[in-house]
Amino acid sequence: MDKRLTLSQNDKMISGVCGGIGEYFKIDPTVIRIIFILLSFIFVGSPIPIYIIFWIIIPSNKNNKTICNKKYKEGFYDFSEFDDKK
């Protein structure tokens, strides 16, 4: 399976950069967002242009169903108990 860093279509606040990074490394995107905010305070806004550059260079995810299913089955969120297929 080819693992690629893409913008998230499911877990996004602004553009999906933090959601895509979280999906790639299989961690909660909220942790990535908190790191970006802390780095913005520590380095006086310098991560903001880095975020915009990531937004431009990271490709969009057109096949979001496979990543969405895997994320909710093996990540922090396990909603399998709410499936209607029982």
N, C-alpha and C positions, 0 to 999 in steps of 0.2 A: 504494500500500500504506500502510495506517495504522500508524504506528509508535507504540506505547504502552509506557509504563513499567509493568511488572507484576512481581509476585513470581515468582521462578523456581521451577519444579517439579522441574527436573533438577539444578541446581547450587546446593544449599542446605546450610548447616551448621545454622542455627537456624531461620530462617523464610524465607529466600530473598531477603532485601533486597539483599545485596551481589551475589548472582547475578543478580538482576533488573537492577540498575544496570549490572553488567558486560555483560549482554546488550543493554541499551539503547544503551550507548556503544561496544559492540563491542570491549571490552577484557577481559582476564582478571579474573575476580572475585577472585582472590587479591590482586591489586593493590588493589582496593577494600577488602578485609578488612585488609590491612596499613595502609592509610591510616586506617581507623577505629581500629585499635589504637594507632597513633602519635598520633592526635588525642586518644585517651583518656588517654594519658600526658601529653601537652602541656597539655591543658585540664582535667586532673584529673577524668576521668569524664563530662564534659558531653556527649560524643557518644553515650553510652549512652541517655539519654532521647530523643535525636534518632533513634537507631536504632529505638526502640520506637514513636515517632510514625510513622516511615516504615512500620513493620510494620502499623500500624493503617490508615494512609491509602492505601497503595499496594494496588490491587486484585490479587486472585489471578489467575494465568494459567490459564484453563481449556483453552486450545488450545496445549498445550505441544509437540505434535509438529512443527509448522511451525518454531517457534523452535529447537527441538533440532536439526532437520535443517540449518537455516541456520547455526547456531552451529558445528557440527562440520565443515561444509563450507567456511566462509569465515573462521573465527576462528583462534585459536591452535592448536586441535586439529583435525588433518586425519586422520581415520581411514578415508578412502576406500580406502586400500590393503587394508583388512581386510574390505571388503564382500564378501558371498557371491554377488553378482549378476554376477560376471565370466564 
